[in-house]
Amino acid sequence: MYIAVALMLVGWSTSTLSRMFAIHTCFVIAAFHFRVRLHEEPFLARTHGDEWERYKSRVNLWLL
């Protein structure tokens, strides 16, 4: 979901050539990243323990 929204925002800001929309897009993508790193990953580590660590070692963050 985060990747889809980020791609839509990048597409819209690119197609409109709006500098303000591009800045907004950067802030939204940064907010997504910090939410995942600071909230979701610690929650998953607490609730799933070693299983989460094994999964995290196999899967790249943001599909990179």
CHARMM internal coordinates of N, CA and C (Angstrom, degrees):
IC EDIT
DIST 1 N 1 CA 1.4327
DIST 1 CA 1 C 1.5338
ANGL 1 N 1 CA 1 C 109.90
DIST 1 C 2 N 1.3221
ANGL 1 CA 1 C 2 N 116.13
DIHE 1 N 1 CA 1 C 2 N -45.53
DIST 2 N 2 CA 1.4596
ANGL 1 C 2 N 2 CA 118.94
DIHE 1 CA 1 C 2 N 2 CA -179.84
DIST 2 CA 2 C 1.5345
ANGL 2 N 2 CA 2 C 110.79
DIHE 1 C 2 N 2 CA 2 C -61.25
DIST 2 C 3 N 1.3084
ANGL 2 CA 2 C 3 N 116.51
DIHE 2 N 2 CA 2 C 3 N -41.96
DIST 3 N 3 CA 1.4610
ANGL 2 C 3 N 3 CA 120.41
DIHE 2 CA 2 C 3 N 3 CA -178.85
DIST 3 CA 3 C 1.5271
ANGL 3 N 3 CA 3 C 110.67
DIHE 2 C 3 N 3 CA 3 C -65.97
DIST 3 C 4 N 1.3227
ANGL 3 CA 3 C 4 N 116.89
DIHE 3 N 3 CA 3 C 4 N -41.29
DIST 4 N 4 CA 1.4691
ANGL 3 C 4 N 4 CA 120.28
DIHE 3 CA 3 C 4 N 4 CA 179.71
DIST 4 CA 4 C 1.5236
ANGL 4 N 4 CA 4 C 110.97
DIHE 3 C 4 N 4 CA 4 C -63.55
DIST 4 C 5 N 1.3145
ANGL 4 CA 4 C 5 N 117.38
DIHE 4 N 4 CA 4 C 5 N -44.99
DIST 5 N 5 CA 1.4668
ANGL 4 C 5 N 5 CA 120.32
DIHE 4 CA 4 C 5 N 5 CA 179.20
DIST 5 CA 5 C 1.5252
ANGL 5 N 5 CA 5 C 110.24
DIHE 4 C 5 N 5 CA 5 C -64.26
DIST 5 C 6 N 1.3315
ANGL 5 CA 5 C 6 N 116.58
DIHE 5 N 5 CA 5 C 6 N -43.29
DIST 6 N 6 CA 1.4671
ANGL 5 C 6 N 6 CA 120.11
DIHE 5 CA 5 C 6 N 6 CA 179.40
DIST 6 CA 6 C 1.5284
ANGL 6 N 6 CA 6 C 110.88
DIHE 5 C 6 N 6 CA 6 C -60.91
DIST 6 C 7 N 1.3210
ANGL 6 CA 6 C 7 N 117.70
DIHE 6 N 6 CA 6 C 7 N -43.17
DIST 7 N 7 CA 1.4627
ANGL 6 C 7 N 7 CA 120.74
DIHE 6 CA 6 C 7 N 7 CA 178.77
DIST 7 CA 7 C 1.5293
ANGL 7 N 7 CA 7 C 111.93
DIHE 6 C 7 N 7 CA 7 C -65.14
DIST 7 C 8 N 1.3294
ANGL 7 CA 7 C 8 N 116.78
DIHE 7 N 7 CA 7 C 8 N -38.62
DIST 8 N 8 CA 1.4658
ANGL 7 C 8 N 8 CA 119.07
DIHE 7 CA 7 C 8 N 8 CA 177.04
DIST 8 CA 8 C 1.5216
ANGL 8 N 8 CA 8 C 110.53
DIHE 7 C 8 N 8 CA 8 C -64.05
DIST 8 C 9 N 1.3260
ANGL 8 CA 8 C 9 N 117.46
DIHE 8 N 8 CA 8 C 9 N -43.68
DIST 9 N 9 CA 1.4638
ANGL 8 C 9 N 9 CA 120.40
DIHE 8 CA 8 C 9 N 9 CA 179.80
DIST 9 CA 9 C 1.5267
ANGL 9 N 9 CA 9 C 111.27
DIHE 8 C 9 N 9 CA 9 C -63.98
DIST 9 C 10 N 1.3244
ANGL 9 CA 9 C 10 N 116.95
DIHE 9 N 9 CA 9 C 10 N -40.98
DIST 10 N 10 CA 1.4655
ANGL 9 C 10 N 10 CA 120.12
DIHE 9 CA 9 C 10 N 10 CA 177.80
DIST 10 CA 10 C 1.5226
ANGL 10 N 10 CA 10 C 109.97
DIHE 9 C 10 N 10 CA 10 C -62.77
DIST 10 C 11 N 1.3173
ANGL 10 CA 10 C 11 N 116.90
DIHE 10 N 10 CA 10 C 11 N -43.08
DIST 11 N 11 CA 1.4607
ANGL 10 C 11 N 11 CA 120.61
DIHE 10 CA 10 C 11 N 11 CA 178.50
DIST 11 CA 11 C 1.5103
ANGL 11 N 11 CA 11 C 112.66
DIHE 10 C 11 N 11 CA 11 C -62.60
DIST 11 C 12 N 1.3234
ANGL 11 CA 11 C 12 N 116.55
DIHE 11 N 11 CA 11 C 12 N -44.64
DIST 12 N 12 CA 1.4666
ANGL 11 C 12 N 12 CA 119.70
DIHE 11 CA 11 C 12 N 12 CA 179.63
DIST 12 CA 12 C 1.5245
ANGL 12 N 12 CA 12 C 111.47
DIHE 11 C 12 N 12 CA 12 C -65.43
DIST 12 C 13 N 1.3370
ANGL 12 CA 12 C 13 N 116.10
DIHE 12 N 12 CA 12 C 13 N -43.70
DIST 13 N 13 CA 1.4666
ANGL 12 C 13 N 13 CA 117.48
DIHE 12 CA 12 C 13 N 13 CA -178.60
DIST 13 CA 13 C 1.5256
ANGL 13 N 13 CA 13 C 111.09
DIHE 12 C 13 N 13 CA 13 C -68.22
DIST 13 C 14 N 1.3187
ANGL 13 CA 13 C 14 N 117.33
DIHE 13 N 13 CA 13 C 14 N -31.65
DIST 14 N 14 CA 1.4603
ANGL 13 C 14 N 14 CA 121.01
DIHE 13 CA 13 C 14 N 14 CA 176.88
DIST 14 CA 14 C 1.5346
ANGL 14 N 14 CA 14 C 110.95
DIHE 13 C 14 N 14 CA 14 C -71.20
DIST 14 C 15 N 1.3117
ANGL 14 CA 14 C 15 N 115.96
DIHE 14 N 14 CA 14 C 15 N -44.02
DIST 15 N 15 CA 1.4659
ANGL 14 C 15 N 15 CA 118.78
DIHE 14 CA 14 C 15 N 15 CA -176.80
DIST 15 CA 15 C 1.5248
ANGL 15 N 15 CA 15 C 112.49
DIHE 14 C 15 N 15 CA 15 C -71.25
DIST 15 C 16 N 1.3173
ANGL 15 CA 15 C 16 N 118.16
DIHE 15 N 15 CA 15 C 16 N -29.81
DIST 16 N 16 CA 1.4683
ANGL 15 C 16 N 16 CA 120.65
DIHE 15 CA 15 C 16 N 16 CA -179.89
DIST 16 CA 16 C 1.5199
ANGL 16 N 16 CA 16 C 112.65
DIHE 15 C 16 N 16 CA 16 C -89.42
DIST 16 C 17 N 1.3408
ANGL 16 CA 16 C 17 N 116.32
DIHE 16 N 16 CA 16 C 17 N -14.38
DIST 17 N 17 CA 1.4676
ANGL 16 C 17 N 17 CA 121.98
DIHE 16 CA 16 C 17 N 17 CA -177.48
DIST 17 CA 17 C 1.5311
ANGL 17 N 17 CA 17 C 112.00
DIHE 16 C 17 N 17 CA 17 C 54.93
DIST 17 C 18 N 1.3281
ANGL 17 CA 17 C 18 N 115.30
DIHE 17 N 17 CA 17 C 18 N 33.75
DIST 18 N 18 CA 1.4619
ANGL 17 C 18 N 18 CA 121.33
DIHE 17 CA 17 C 18 N 18 CA -178.82
DIST 18 CA 18 C 1.5278
ANGL 18 N 18 CA 18 C 109.40
DIHE 17 C 18 N 18 CA 18 C -92.95
DIST 18 C 19 N 1.3146
ANGL 18 CA 18 C 19 N 116.06
DIHE 18 N 18 CA 18 C 19 N 119.53
DIST 19 N 19 CA 1.4632
ANGL 18 C 19 N 19 CA 120.72
DIHE 18 CA 18 C 19 N 19 CA 178.90
DIST 19 CA 19 C 1.5320
ANGL 19 N 19 CA 19 C 110.88
DIHE 18 C 19 N 19 CA 19 C -65.05
DIST 19 C 20 N 1.3267
ANGL 19 CA 19 C 20 N 117.40
DIHE 19 N 19 CA 19 C 20 N -40.78
DIST 20 N 20 CA 1.4707
ANGL 19 C 20 N 20 CA 120.80
DIHE 19 CA 19 C 20 N 20 CA 179.55
DIST 20 CA 20 C 1.5271
ANGL 20 N 20 CA 20 C 111.06
DIHE 19 C 20 N 20 CA 20 C -64.82
DIST 20 C 21 N 1.3264
ANGL 20 CA 20 C 21 N 116.55
DIHE 20 N 20 CA 20 C 21 N -39.69
DIST 21 N 21 CA 1.4580
ANGL 20 C 21 N 21 CA 119.75
DIHE 20 CA 20 C 21 N 21 CA 178.74
DIST 21 CA 21 C 1.5282
ANGL 21 N 21 CA 21 C 110.26
DIHE 20 C 21 N 21 CA 21 C -68.37
DIST 21 C 22 N 1.3171
ANGL 21 CA 21 C 22 N 117.87
DIHE 21 N 21 CA 21 C 22 N -35.05
DIST 22 N 22 CA 1.4652
ANGL 21 C 22 N 22 CA 121.44
DIHE 21 CA 21 C 22 N 22 CA 177.16
DIST 22 CA 22 C 1.5301
ANGL 22 N 22 CA 22 C 110.37
DIHE 21 C 22 N 22 CA 22 C -65.80
DIST 22 C 23 N 1.3281
ANGL 22 CA 22 C 23 N 116.77
DIHE 22 N 22 CA 22 C 23 N -40.48
DIST 23 N 23 CA 1.4625
ANGL 22 C 23 N 23 CA 120.42
DIHE 22 CA 22 C 23 N 23 CA 176.98
DIST 23 CA 23 C 1.5233
ANGL 23 N 23 CA 23 C 110.24
DIHE 22 C 23 N 23 CA 23 C -64.67
DIST 23 C 24 N 1.3234
ANGL 23 CA 23 C 24 N 116.42
DIHE 23 N 23 CA 23 C 24 N -43.26
DIST 24 N 24 CA 1.4714
ANGL 23 C 24 N 24 CA 121.66
DIHE 23 CA 23 C 24 N 24 CA 176.51
DIST 24 CA 24 C 1.5290
ANGL 24 N 24 CA 24 C 110.34
DIHE 23 C 24 N 24 CA 24 C -58.40
DIST 24 C 25 N 1.3214
ANGL 24 CA 24 C 25 N 116.22
DIHE 24 N 24 CA 24 C 25 N -43.91
DIST 25 N 25 CA 1.4645
ANGL 24 C 25 N 25 CA 121.26
DIHE 24 CA 24 C 25 N 25 CA 179.44
DIST 25 CA 25 C 1.5265
ANGL 25 N 25 CA 25 C 110.71
DIHE 24 C 25 N 25 CA 25 C -59.99
DIST 25 C 26 N 1.3067
ANGL 25 CA 25 C 26 N 117.56
DIHE 25 N 25 CA 25 C 26 N -43.61
DIST 26 N 26 CA 1.4725
ANGL 25 C 26 N 26 CA 121.22
DIHE 25 CA 25 C 26 N 26 CA 178.75
DIST 26 CA 26 C 1.5213
ANGL 26 N 26 CA 26 C 111.11
DIHE 25 C 26 N 26 CA 26 C -61.66
DIST 26 C 27 N 1.3361
ANGL 26 CA 26 C 27 N 116.58
DIHE 26 N 26 CA 26 C 27 N -42.68
DIST 27 N 27 CA 1.4638
ANGL 26 C 27 N 27 CA 119.68
DIHE 26 CA 26 C 27 N 27 CA 178.57
DIST 27 CA 27 C 1.5265
ANGL 27 N 27 CA 27 C 111.96
DIHE 26 C 27 N 27 CA 27 C -64.87
DIST 27 C 28 N 1.3141
ANGL 27 CA 27 C 28 N 117.16
DIHE 27 N 27 CA 27 C 28 N -40.92
DIST 28 N 28 CA 1.4679
ANGL 27 C 28 N 28 CA 120.69
DIHE 27 CA 27 C 28 N 28 CA 179.69
DIST 28 CA 28 C 1.5256
ANGL 28 N 28 CA 28 C 110.44
DIHE 27 C 28 N 28 CA 28 C -64.58
DIST 28 C 29 N 1.3272
ANGL 28 CA 28 C 29 N 117.02
DIHE 28 N 28 CA 28 C 29 N -44.48
DIST 29 N 29 CA 1.4684
ANGL 28 C 29 N 29 CA 120.35
DIHE 28 CA 28 C 29 N 29 CA 179.31
DIST 29 CA 29 C 1.5282
ANGL 29 N 29 CA 29 C 110.32
DIHE 28 C 29 N 29 CA 29 C -63.40
DIST 29 C 30 N 1.3254
ANGL 29 CA 29 C 30 N 117.55
DIHE 29 N 29 CA 29 C 30 N -40.91
DIST 30 N 30 CA 1.4703
ANGL 29 C 30 N 30 CA 120.79
DIHE 29 CA 29 C 30 N 30 CA 177.03
DIST 30 CA 30 C 1.5246
ANGL 30 N 30 CA 30 C 110.51
DIHE 29 C 30 N 30 CA 30 C -63.58
DIST 30 C 31 N 1.3294
ANGL 30 CA 30 C 31 N 116.86
DIHE 30 N 30 CA 30 C 31 N -41.49
DIST 31 N 31 CA 1.4671
ANGL 30 C 31 N 31 CA 120.36
DIHE 30 CA 30 C 31 N 31 CA 178.36
DIST 31 CA 31 C 1.5251
ANGL 31 N 31 CA 31 C 110.99
DIHE 30 C 31 N 31 CA 31 C -62.48
DIST 31 C 32 N 1.3240
ANGL 31 CA 31 C 32 N 117.44
DIHE 31 N 31 CA 31 C 32 N -41.69
DIST 32 N 32 CA 1.4640
ANGL 31 C 32 N 32 CA 120.71
DIHE 31 CA 31 C 32 N 32 CA 176.34
DIST 32 CA 32 C 1.5231
ANGL 32 N 32 CA 32 C 110.34
DIHE 31 C 32 N 32 CA 32 C -58.93
DIST 32 C 33 N 1.3223
ANGL 32 CA 32 C 33 N 115.83
DIHE 32 N 32 CA 32 C 33 N -47.38
DIST 33 N 33 CA 1.4577
ANGL 32 C 33 N 33 CA 120.47
DIHE 32 CA 32 C 33 N 33 CA -177.32
DIST 33 CA 33 C 1.5342
ANGL 33 N 33 CA 33 C 111.07
DIHE 32 C 33 N 33 CA 33 C -60.79
DIST 33 C 34 N 1.3205
ANGL 33 CA 33 C 34 N 116.60
DIHE 33 N 33 CA 33 C 34 N -47.46
DIST 34 N 34 CA 1.4693
ANGL 33 C 34 N 34 CA 119.49
DIHE 33 CA 33 C 34 N 34 CA -178.94
DIST 34 CA 34 C 1.5223
ANGL 34 N 34 CA 34 C 111.86
DIHE 33 C 34 N 34 CA 34 C -68.04
DIST 34 C 35 N 1.3249
ANGL 34 CA 34 C 35 N 118.18
DIHE 34 N 34 CA 34 C 35 N -33.68
DIST 35 N 35 CA 1.4673
ANGL 34 C 35 N 35 CA 120.08
DIHE 34 CA 34 C 35 N 35 CA 176.53
DIST 35 CA 35 C 1.5291
ANGL 35 N 35 CA 35 C 110.40
DIHE 34 C 35 N 35 CA 35 C -63.65
DIST 35 C 36 N 1.3211
ANGL 35 CA 35 C 36 N 116.40
DIHE 35 N 35 CA 35 C 36 N -44.59
DIST 36 N 36 CA 1.4634
ANGL 35 C 36 N 36 CA 119.89
DIHE 35 CA 35 C 36 N 36 CA 179.84
DIST 36 CA 36 C 1.5260
ANGL 36 N 36 CA 36 C 110.51
DIHE 35 C 36 N 36 CA 36 C -63.97
DIST 36 C 37 N 1.3317
ANGL 36 CA 36 C 37 N 116.59
DIHE 36 N 36 CA 36 C 37 N -48.09
DIST 37 N 37 CA 1.4686
ANGL 36 C 37 N 37 CA 120.90
DIHE 36 CA 36 C 37 N 37 CA -176.37
DIST 37 CA 37 C 1.5252
ANGL 37 N 37 CA 37 C 113.40
DIHE 36 C 37 N 37 CA 37 C -69.06
DIST 37 C 38 N 1.3271
ANGL 37 CA 37 C 38 N 117.17
DIHE 37 N 37 CA 37 C 38 N -40.73
DIST 38 N 38 CA 1.4649
ANGL 37 C 38 N 38 CA 120.26
DIHE 37 CA 37 C 38 N 38 CA -172.55
DIST 38 CA 38 C 1.5248
ANGL 38 N 38 CA 38 C 114.31
DIHE 37 C 38 N 38 CA 38 C -94.67
DIST 38 C 39 N 1.3244
ANGL 38 CA 38 C 39 N 117.92
DIHE 38 N 38 CA 38 C 39 N -20.26
DIST 39 N 39 CA 1.4602
ANGL 38 C 39 N 39 CA 119.84
DIHE 38 CA 38 C 39 N 39 CA -178.21
DIST 39 CA 39 C 1.5320
ANGL 39 N 39 CA 39 C 112.96
DIHE 38 C 39 N 39 CA 39 C -117.06
DIST 39 C 40 N 1.3165
ANGL 39 CA 39 C 40 N 116.54
DIHE 39 N 39 CA 39 C 40 N -56.31
DIST 40 N 40 CA 1.4595
ANGL 39 C 40 N 40 CA 119.42
DIHE 39 CA 39 C 40 N 40 CA -172.12
DIST 40 CA 40 C 1.5275
ANGL 40 N 40 CA 40 C 113.20
DIHE 39 C 40 N 40 CA 40 C -71.26
DIST 40 C 41 N 1.3228
ANGL 40 CA 40 C 41 N 117.80
DIHE 40 N 40 CA 40 C 41 N -45.17
DIST 41 N 41 CA 1.4678
ANGL 40 C 41 N 41 CA 119.27
DIHE 40 CA 40 C 41 N 41 CA -179.16
DIST 41 CA 41 C 1.5227
ANGL 41 N 41 CA 41 C 112.79
DIHE 40 C 41 N 41 CA 41 C -64.34
DIST 41 C 42 N 1.3427
ANGL 41 CA 41 C 42 N 120.23
DIHE 41 N 41 CA 41 C 42 N -44.60
DIST 42 N 42 CA 1.4712
ANGL 41 C 42 N 42 CA 118.63
DIHE 41 CA 41 C 42 N 42 CA 175.76
DIST 42 CA 42 C 1.5319
ANGL 42 N 42 CA 42 C 112.77
DIHE 41 C 42 N 42 CA 42 C -61.78
DIST 42 C 43 N 1.3295
ANGL 42 CA 42 C 43 N 117.02
DIHE 42 N 42 CA 42 C 43 N -37.64
DIST 43 N 43 CA 1.4560
ANGL 42 C 43 N 43 CA 120.31
DIHE 42 CA 42 C 43 N 43 CA 177.40
DIST 43 CA 43 C 1.5308
ANGL 43 N 43 CA 43 C 110.85
DIHE 42 C 43 N 43 CA 43 C -61.92
DIST 43 C 44 N 1.3322
ANGL 43 CA 43 C 44 N 116.04
DIHE 43 N 43 CA 43 C 44 N -46.02
DIST 44 N 44 CA 1.4658
ANGL 43 C 44 N 44 CA 119.50
DIHE 43 CA 43 C 44 N 44 CA 179.60
DIST 44 CA 44 C 1.5238
ANGL 44 N 44 CA 44 C 111.51
DIHE 43 C 44 N 44 CA 44 C -65.10
DIST 44 C 45 N 1.3163
ANGL 44 CA 44 C 45 N 117.31
DIHE 44 N 44 CA 44 C 45 N -37.12
DIST 45 N 45 CA 1.4667
ANGL 44 C 45 N 45 CA 120.53
DIHE 44 CA 44 C 45 N 45 CA 177.72
DIST 45 CA 45 C 1.5248
ANGL 45 N 45 CA 45 C 110.53
DIHE 44 C 45 N 45 CA 45 C -64.01
DIST 45 C 46 N 1.3347
ANGL 45 CA 45 C 46 N 117.39
DIHE 45 N 45 CA 45 C 46 N -40.77
DIST 46 N 46 CA 1.4751
ANGL 45 C 46 N 46 CA 120.54
DIHE 45 CA 45 C 46 N 46 CA 179.19
DIST 46 CA 46 C 1.5149
ANGL 46 N 46 CA 46 C 111.57
DIHE 45 C 46 N 46 CA 46 C -68.15
DIST 46 C 47 N 1.3196
ANGL 46 CA 46 C 47 N 117.38
DIHE 46 N 46 CA 46 C 47 N -41.39
DIST 47 N 47 CA 1.4609
ANGL 46 C 47 N 47 CA 119.83
DIHE 46 CA 46 C 47 N 47 CA -173.28
DIST 47 CA 47 C 1.5229
ANGL 47 N 47 CA 47 C 113.68
DIHE 46 C 47 N 47 CA 47 C -84.49
DIST 47 C 48 N 1.3378
ANGL 47 CA 47 C 48 N 118.52
DIHE 47 N 47 CA 47 C 48 N -27.18
DIST 48 N 48 CA 1.4608
ANGL 47 C 48 N 48 CA 120.48
DIHE 47 CA 47 C 48 N 48 CA -175.27
DIST 48 CA 48 C 1.5223
ANGL 48 N 48 CA 48 C 114.13
DIHE 47 C 48 N 48 CA 48 C -117.26
DIST 48 C 49 N 1.3152
ANGL 48 CA 48 C 49 N 118.41
DIHE 48 N 48 CA 48 C 49 N -10.17
DIST 49 N 49 CA 1.4572
ANGL 48 C 49 N 49 CA 122.61
DIHE 48 CA 48 C 49 N 49 CA 173.72
DIST 49 CA 49 C 1.5164
ANGL 49 N 49 CA 49 C 115.08
DIHE 48 C 49 N 49 CA 49 C 56.15
DIST 49 C 50 N 1.3367
ANGL 49 CA 49 C 50 N 114.98
DIHE 49 N 49 CA 49 C 50 N -125.68
DIST 50 N 50 CA 1.4672
ANGL 49 C 50 N 50 CA 121.42
DIHE 49 CA 49 C 50 N 50 CA -175.60
DIST 50 CA 50 C 1.5320
ANGL 50 N 50 CA 50 C 112.92
DIHE 49 C 50 N 50 CA 50 C -63.57
DIST 50 C 51 N 1.3181
ANGL 50 CA 50 C 51 N 116.08
DIHE 50 N 50 CA 50 C 51 N -33.94
DIST 51 N 51 CA 1.4666
ANGL 50 C 51 N 51 CA 118.89
DIHE 50 CA 50 C 51 N 51 CA 178.61
DIST 51 CA 51 C 1.5325
ANGL 51 N 51 CA 51 C 110.19
DIHE 50 C 51 N 51 CA 51 C -60.74
DIST 51 C 52 N 1.3366
ANGL 51 CA 51 C 52 N 116.91
DIHE 51 N 51 CA 51 C 52 N -41.08
DIST 52 N 52 CA 1.4634
ANGL 51 C 52 N 52 CA 120.93
DIHE 51 CA 51 C 52 N 52 CA 177.27
DIST 52 CA 52 C 1.5173
ANGL 52 N 52 CA 52 C 110.78
DIHE 51 C 52 N 52 CA 52 C -63.80
DIST 52 C 53 N 1.3253
ANGL 52 CA 52 C 53 N 118.27
DIHE 52 N 52 CA 52 C 53 N -42.78
DIST 53 N 53 CA 1.4664
ANGL 52 C 53 N 53 CA 121.58
DIHE 52 CA 52 C 53 N 53 CA -179.39
DIST 53 CA 53 C 1.5228
ANGL 53 N 53 CA 53 C 111.18
DIHE 52 C 53 N 53 CA 53 C -62.34
DIST 53 C 54 N 1.3331
ANGL 53 CA 53 C 54 N 117.30
DIHE 53 N 53 CA 53 C 54 N -40.76
DIST 54 N 54 CA 1.4723
ANGL 53 C 54 N 54 CA 120.65
DIHE 53 CA 53 C 54 N 54 CA 177.32
DIST 54 CA 54 C 1.5306
ANGL 54 N 54 CA 54 C 110.66
DIHE 53 C 54 N 54 CA 54 C -63.94
DIST 54 C 55 N 1.3204
ANGL 54 CA 54 C 55 N 116.08
DIHE 54 N 54 CA 54 C 55 N -44.12
DIST 55 N 55 CA 1.4693
ANGL 54 C 55 N 55 CA 120.19
DIHE 54 CA 54 C 55 N 55 CA 178.97
DIST 55 CA 55 C 1.5302
ANGL 55 N 55 CA 55 C 110.39
DIHE 54 C 55 N 55 CA 55 C -62.43
DIST 55 C 56 N 1.3275
ANGL 55 CA 55 C 56 N 116.09
DIHE 55 N 55 CA 55 C 56 N -46.49
DIST 56 N 56 CA 1.4577
ANGL 55 C 56 N 56 CA 121.05
DIHE 55 CA 55 C 56 N 56 CA -177.94
DIST 56 CA 56 C 1.5258
ANGL 56 N 56 CA 56 C 111.81
DIHE 55 C 56 N 56 CA 56 C -62.00
DIST 56 C 57 N 1.3183
ANGL 56 CA 56 C 57 N 117.16
DIHE 56 N 56 CA 56 C 57 N -32.31
DIST 57 N 57 CA 1.4655
ANGL 56 C 57 N 57 CA 119.81
DIHE 56 CA 56 C 57 N 57 CA 179.44
DIST 57 CA 57 C 1.5326
ANGL 57 N 57 CA 57 C 112.05
DIHE 56 C 57 N 57 CA 57 C -72.91
DIST 57 C 58 N 1.3373
ANGL 57 CA 57 C 58 N 117.49
DIHE 57 N 57 CA 57 C 58 N -22.11
DIST 58 N 58 CA 1.4659
ANGL 57 C 58 N 58 CA 121.19
DIHE 57 CA 57 C 58 N 58 CA -179.02
DIST 58 CA 58 C 1.5249
ANGL 58 N 58 CA 58 C 113.23
DIHE 57 C 58 N 58 CA 58 C -93.05
DIST 58 C 59 N 1.3401
ANGL 58 CA 58 C 59 N 117.94
DIHE 58 N 58 CA 58 C 59 N -22.29
DIST 59 N 59 CA 1.4609
ANGL 58 C 59 N 59 CA 121.98
DIHE 58 CA 58 C 59 N 59 CA -171.39
DIST 59 CA 59 C 1.5260
ANGL 59 N 59 CA 59 C 109.44
DIHE 58 C 59 N 59 CA 59 C -115.41
DIST 59 C 60 N 1.3294
ANGL 59 CA 59 C 60 N 116.16
DIHE 59 N 59 CA 59 C 60 N 132.25
DIST 60 N 60 CA 1.4672
ANGL 59 C 60 N 60 CA 121.03
DIHE 59 CA 59 C 60 N 60 CA 177.92
DIST 60 CA 60 C 1.5179
ANGL 60 N 60 CA 60 C 111.16
DIHE 59 C 60 N 60 CA 60 C -77.43
DIST 60 C 61 N 1.3185
ANGL 60 CA 60 C 61 N 116.37
DIHE 60 N 60 CA 60 C 61 N 147.32
DIST 61 N 61 CA 1.4475
ANGL 60 C 61 N 61 CA 121.49
DIHE 60 CA 60 C 61 N 61 CA 174.82
DIST 61 CA 61 C 1.5274
ANGL 61 N 61 CA 61 C 108.75
DIHE 60 C 61 N 61 CA 61 C -73.31
DIST 61 C 62 N 1.3106
ANGL 61 CA 61 C 62 N 117.79
DIHE 61 N 61 CA 61 C 62 N 131.46
DIST 62 N 62 CA 1.4641
ANGL 61 C 62 N 62 CA 124.47
DIHE 61 CA 61 C 62 N 62 CA 178.34
DIST 62 CA 62 C 1.5250
ANGL 62 N 62 CA 62 C 113.37
DIHE 61 C 62 N 62 CA 62 C 62.08
DIST 62 C 63 N 1.3065
ANGL 62 CA 62 C 63 N 117.23
DIHE 62 N 62 CA 62 C 63 N 23.12
DIST 63 N 63 CA 1.4664
ANGL 62 C 63 N 63 CA 123.08
DIHE 62 CA 62 C 63 N 63 CA 174.72
DIST 63 CA 63 C 1.5109
ANGL 63 N 63 CA 63 C 113.52
DIHE 62 C 63 N 63 CA 63 C 60.67
DIST 63 C 64 N 1.3109
ANGL 63 CA 63 C 64 N 118.15
DIHE 63 N 63 CA 63 C 64 N 29.31
DIST 64 N 64 CA 1.4655
ANGL 63 C 64 N 64 CA 121.30
DIHE 63 CA 63 C 64 N 64 CA 179.35
DIST 64 CA 64 C 1.5054
ANGL 64 N 64 CA 64 C 110.82
DIHE 63 C 64 N 64 CA 64 C -95.04
END
COOR INIT
IC SEED 1 N 1 CA 1 C
IC BUILD
